[in-house]
Amino acid sequence: MHIVVGGIGHESNTFNPALTPLDSFRILRGKELLKEEPARTLLSMGIDVTPTVYNIPFASAVVEKHAYSYLKSELIREIEKAGEIDGICLTLHGAMIAEGIGCAETDLLKTIRETVGKDVLISASLDLHGNIPVEMADYVNILTAYRTAPHIDVIETRKKSARILIEAIRKNLKPQSVIIRPPVLLPGEYVVTDAEPAASIYCMLNEVDGTPGIMDSSLLVGMAWADVSHAGASVIAVVEKDKYVKEARKKACKVARAYWDNRMKFRLEVESGSPEECIEAAKASDKRPFFISDSGDNVTAGAAGDIPIMVEELISNNVDDAVVGGIIDRQAVNACREAGRGATVKLVIGGKLDKINGYPLEVKGKVLNLTENGAVIRVDGVDVILTANRAVFTSPENFMAYGIDVTKRKIIVVKLGYLFAELKKIAAQSMIALTPGFTNLSIEELEYRNIKRPMFPLDKDFEWHPKV
C-alpha cells in the first residue's frame, strides 16, 4: 500500500490588513516530514509512505497569493512524482485564506482531487477552529478535527486520520464526509471543551462514532476573526459508504441542534474585565503567578501582537513585579542591541503593525537581556519582552528563553485568549482583559461584510432548524 503525506495549513485573520509572506512559514520536506504524524503512524503499520511538503502554520494575516501558489505547486508536483498511490493523508488547518482565492484548503483539495482522480482516497486532519465550507466534502473523503480546546489531542487526531484512511483502503470502503453548519460563530475562548456546555456537546460525538456505518465525527467551532462567507461552526460525520449518509445527517443534525440550542450559554472560562480592572484584581490578589490575557491582540489567532496598551496600564498603575510577553517590534529590539545589556534606553514600542487599534508608546528602561529573537527591558516594575519576529508565549519555556521564570513572578501578561495547557497548569489565578485588536472578543464590534447572515451572535433574533 502506498500513501502520500503532506499538507498546507494556516489560520488566517482577515481583520489583520497585512499579508503573510512565504518566509513566515517553516516548511518541512522529505525525511523531515517522516518524523511527524501522520507519517510515523503509517510507517508503524508497514505502509509505504512518500513525503511531500508541509508548512508548520503560525496564525497571522491572509496568506500572500504568491506564498500559497508556491506551496500548492510544490505539493501538487510532489504528488504527481509519487506515481501510483492508494491514498493521501493530509495535515490541514481549515481556516486558511489566500489572497485573491478565498478558502485555500478547499482550492487545494479540489486541485489534488483533479490530479489523482476520483478513486484515490483522501484523508485530512483539521483544527477545531477551522471554517469548513460544505463543498470541501466534494473533494476529500475523510475529515477529522481536534476535539479539545486548548488543543491537547493534535497528535491523536493526526494518527486517527491515518488509521481511518488505512481501514477504508483495506476494507475497500468509499468514505464521504457529511457536513452540517449551524449559524453560530463564537470566539474560541467561549468554547473551552472541558467546560460546559461544550463538554457535554462534545461527548455527543462518542454516540455518533458508535453508530453503525459512521467512522468518525467532529464539531468545529470555526475561526471568528475571518470575514468570509463560510465562517462558522460545523459538524462533520464520516460514513463508510453512501447508504449511511441519511443516518449520518440525522446524527450530525442532532449535535448541530444541541450547539445551536446552547448558543446563549457559552461563557468565558475565567473572569474578564477592562485592562485596569484586571490589573487591580491582580494587584489585590495574594495568588501568584496571576496571568492576564491581552485577548484583543492574541497572536495565536492572527492579531498583530504589538499593541502596548497593557504595558501602558501596568506602568500607569505602578505595578511592581510584572512581565509582558511580548511586543513585536524589530526596531526596538535593534535599538536594545545597539545599546547593549545593562544600558538605559528610550524607546517607542509597538503601534507599528496594528495602527488601527494601537499606538506607539514611549518608554524609558534598562536592557535586562538580549536573545537571538529579542530583548527584555525593565520599565519601572514591568519587564517587557520585545521580539524581532512573531513569537508565542504559551509555555513557561517560552519565557525561560528570555531568562524569565514566570513561576516566581507576580503578574504575567500574555497575548493570548484562553491559557494554553502548560500555562494553565501553573497559573494560580487568571483573567481575560477585554482589549482592542484584530481578535476583539466582542465580535459584534467588528465590521463583517462577507459572512453569511443571519449568524449568531452578530444576529440574535432568528430561528434555525437543521435539515435532515
N, C-alpha and C positions, 0 to 999 in steps of 0.2 A: 504494500500500500504506500502511495506517495502523496505527501501533504506539503503544501506551501504555507509558510508562516510569514507574517509581516503586518503592516498597517500604518495608518496615518491618523493621528488623533490630536485634538486641541479643544480647549474650552474658550470660546470667543465671546468677548464682551463688546456688543455693538455700540454701547454708550460711550466707550473709550474711543475718541476720534483718531487715535494713532493707528498705524498698521503694524502687524507683526512680520518682520523680515525673516528670511531663511536662516540667518546667523543666530536667531533666537532659539533655534531648535538644536537639541542634542540628538544626533542621528546614529542609530545602531545598524550595522550591516554585517552580513556574513556570519562568521563564527561568533561574533559578539551577541548576535540575536539568538544563537543556540543556547546561550547561558540563561536566557529569560524564559518565563512562561509565556505562551503555552508550549514552546518547543521542548522544554525539559520533560513535560508530561508525555508528549508524543514519542520522544526518544525512549523514555522508560517503558513504553508499550511496544517497542520494537518497530516503530514506524519509520519509514524513510522520509526524512524532513529536508526540505530545501528552504533556507532562509532568504529573505529578500531585503526589505528595508523597513525600519520602524523609527519614527521620531518620538522621543520622550516629550510629552506635552507639558507646557507650563502656561497656565491661564493668562491671557492678555487680550489685546485688541484683535479685531478682524485680521485674518491672515492675508498677507500680500499675495496678489494673484500670481506673481512670478514664483513665490515660495511654494505655494500649493501646486502649481503646474510642474515645478521641478521635482517635488517629492512624488507626485502622482505618476509622472512619466517614468521615473526610475522604478517605482513599484511595478507598473504595468510591464515595463521592459524585462524585469527580472522574472515575472510570472510567465511571460512568453518564452523566456530562455529555459524555464524548468521542464519544458516538454510535456509529456503525457502525465497528468495528475488525477488523483481521485477526489481531492478536496483542498479547500483553502481555509486556514484558521487565522482570523484577523483580530488584532487588538485596536479598537477604535475608542472614541470618547462619546460622540453623539451630539456634541454642541459646537462642532467646527464650522465656522462661517468663513468663506473665502471671498475676497474682493471680486465683485462682478459675477459671482457664481451662486451664492446663497449657501444652501446646505451642502457643504463639501463632501461629507461622508456618503450622502445619497448619490451625488455625482460620481464619487469614486466607485461605489458598489455597482452602479449602472455600467461604468466602463469595464470593470472587472468581469461582470456577467457577459457583456458583449465580447470580451476577449476569450473567455473559457467556454462559452456555450451554456446551454440550459442543464446539462447532465452533471456537471461538476458541482458538488455540494459546497456551500459557503457558510461558515460559522463566524460570528463576530461577538466579542465581549464589549460591553458598554459601561460607561459611568452612570451612576444613578441620576446624575444631573444632566443627562442628555435630553435634547429636544428631538423627538423622533417623528418625522412625517410618516403617514400611513403608507405612502408609495415606496418607502425604503424596503418594505417586505416583498416588493416585486422582484428585488434583485438579490436577496440573501435568504437562505433557508432558516438559519438559526440565529436568533438574537437573545443574548442573556446579559443581565446587568447586575451590578453590585446590589446587595440588599442592606447595606449598612451605611449610615452617615452619622458621624465621621466614618470614613471608609476603612474597615479592617478586614474586608474579605476580597481584596483586589486579586491576590494570587489565587485564592479559591475559585473565584469567578472565571479567571482565565483558564484554570485547569478544567473547570466544568465545561467551558466552551469546547475544549479539545475532546473531552470524553464523549460529549453528546454527538459531536461530529463523527467520531470513530464508530460509535454504536450505530449510528444511522447508516454509515457505509457498510458495515459488516452485516447488518440485517436487511440491506437493500431497501431502506426506507426513503421516502421523499418528503422530508420535513418542510413545514412552512410556518411562518410566524404570523399570528393574528394580533392586530393592534387596535386597542380601544383608547380613545383620547378624551378623558373628562376635561371640561373647560376650566381648569384650575391652574394657576401659575403662582407658586409660592417660593419665596427665597428659601434656600436650603436650610437656613438657620431655624426656620419654623417647622421643619420636618426632620427632627433628630429621631432616628429609628428605634432607639431603646427607650423613648419617652412616648406617652400617649398623646394623641390617638394613633400615631404612626405605628407603634409597636404592635398593636392588635391588628391593624390593617395588613402589615407585612406578614403576620402569622397566617393570614388567609392564603398566602401563596403556597404554604405547605399543603393545604387542602387541594389547591389547583394541581400541584405537582402529583398528587396521589390519584388523580383521575385517569382512568384507562385511556390510552391514546395521546395523553399530553406528556411531553418530555421535560418541559421546564416552563417557568413563568417568572415575570419580573414586573416591578412597579417603579417607574421612573418619575421623579419629582419634576424634572425639567430644569432649565437654566433661565432664571428670572431676568437676567440682565442682557437678554438677546431680543431685540425688537425685530423678530422675524415671524412670518405667517404660521410657522409650525411650532412656535414656542408653547410649552405647556406640559402637563403630566401625560403619561401614557402607561397603559397596562399591556403587557405582551404575554401571549401564551404560544408555545411552540408545539405543534402537533406532529405525529408520526406520518400522517397521510391525510388526504382530502376528507375522508369520511368522518374525521374527528373535528372538523372545523366548527360545525354548528355547536357542539358541546363546549369547545374551547371559547367561542364567543360568549356563550352563556356564562361560563365561569369568569372570564375576564370582565364582563359587564358587571358581575356581582362585586368584584374588587373595585372597579371604577366607581360604582354607585356608592360603595362604602366611603371611598375617598371624597367623593362629592358631598355626601351627607355630613361628613365630619369637617368640612372646609372651614367652618367658623370656630372650630375647637383647637386648631393648631396655634401653638404659642411658642415664644422663645423659651429655650430650656432654662435660662437663668434670668435674673432681673436685668432690666435695661434702664437707661436714663440718658440725659444730656451729658456731654463730656464733664461739665462741672459737677453734676450730681454723682457721677461715677467716681470722680476724684475725691469728693467729700466723703463718700461712703468708704473708699479705700483708706483714706487718712484716719477715719474714725474706727476702722476695724482693727482688732488685735490679731487677725489671722494673716499669715504670710507664707508663701507669696500670694498676693492679690493680683489677679490678672484682669485687665480691661481690654476688650476687643474694640479696635477702631474700625467698626463694621462697614462704614461707608467707603473706606479706602482699602478694601480687602484684596490683597494681591493674588490670593488663591482663587479668586473669582474674576480676575481680569482688570481690577482697578489699577490706577496709575502707581499708587504706592509712594507718593511724595507730598501728600497734604500734611502740613505740620501743625494742624490745629491742636492735637493732643500735647505736643511739645509746648506750645504756647500756653495752654491751660495749666499744665503741670508747673511751669515756671511762674505764672501769674498767681497760682495758688500756693506758692512757697513750699512745694513738695520736696521732701528730702528722701533720698534712697529710692529713686525711681529709674527705670530703664525703658527706653523706647526702641523697639525693634520692628522695622527700622525705617529710614527715609532714603529713597533712591535719589542720589544727587552726585553725579560723577564730578561736576565742577568743585563741589565742596570737598569731596574725597581727595581730589588732586591738590587742593589748597592745603589740606592737612598733611599730605605727603611732602609738599614743598616746605612746610613749616617744621615738620619733624615731631617725633614723640616728645611730649613734655612741654611743647610750645603753647603759648596762648594765641588764639586765633579769633578774628572777627569774620563771621561767615554769613552769607544769605542762603538759607537752606530751604529746599522744597519749592513748590509752586511753579515748577518749570515744565512738568509733564501734564498735570491737571490744572489748567488755568481757569477752568470753569467753576470748580468747587473750592479751589485752594488759592493760596497766595504765598509769595516768598516771606520768610521770617528771618529777621536779623538777630543773630545771637553772638555772644562772646563766651568762649570757653577754652578749656585746656584739652589738648590732644592726649588722650589716655593710651590709645593703642592704634596700631596700623596693621592691616592684614592685606592679603592678596586682593581681596574684593572690596575693601572698605576701610573705615576708620571709626573710632569711638571718641566722642568729645564729651566732656563734662561741663554742663551749663548749670551753674549753681548746684542744686542737688539732683540734677537729672542727667543720666548718661544716655546719650543719643547715638545709636548705631547708624552710620551713614554707609550706603552701599553704592558701588560704581555701577552695578548691574542689578537686574531684578533678582531678589532673593526672598526666600520664605523663612519664617521663624515659627516652625511648627513643632519643635522639639527642644529640649534642653541643650542638645548637642549643637544645634544651630547657633545658640547664644555662646556656648563654650568656644566656638571657632573665633569669637571676638574677645575671648578672655573673661566672659561674664558667666558667673554661676547664679542662675536665676533662683535656685532653691534658697539662697541666702539674702535675697533682696526683698524689699517691702512691696513695691508696686511695679508691675511689668505691663507695658502697653504693647499689644501685638496688632498688626494689620491683618486681622482675620475676622471671621464671623464667629461660628462656634469654635471652641478649642479642639485641636486635634488630640488624639488619644494620649500621646506622651506628655503633653502639657496638662491635659485634664487630670491625669494621674497625680501630678504634683501640686496642682492648684488648690490652695486652702479655701479660696473663695474666688468667684469671678463674676464679672458683669459685662454687658454689651453696651458700648457707647453708641448712641444713635447719631452718627456723624454724617456729614455730606460726602458725596463722592459718586463714582460710577457704579458702586454697589450699594447704593442707598437702600436700606431695608424697607423704607416706606415707598414701595414701588409705585404707589398711586401718584407720587410727586414727580415721577419721571415721565417724559413725553414719548409715549408709544404711538407709532404711526402705521406699522405694518402688521402688528399682531392680529390674529383673527378674533373678532369680537362677536358676542359678549365673552368676557373672560374674567373670572373671579381672581383677585379682589378688585380689579380695575372697574368691573361692573358687578353690582350686587343684587339688583332686583330682576332676576330672571330664573327660569326653571330649566333643568336639563334631565333628560331620561335617556339612558343608553339604548341603542337599537340592537337588540339581539338578532 
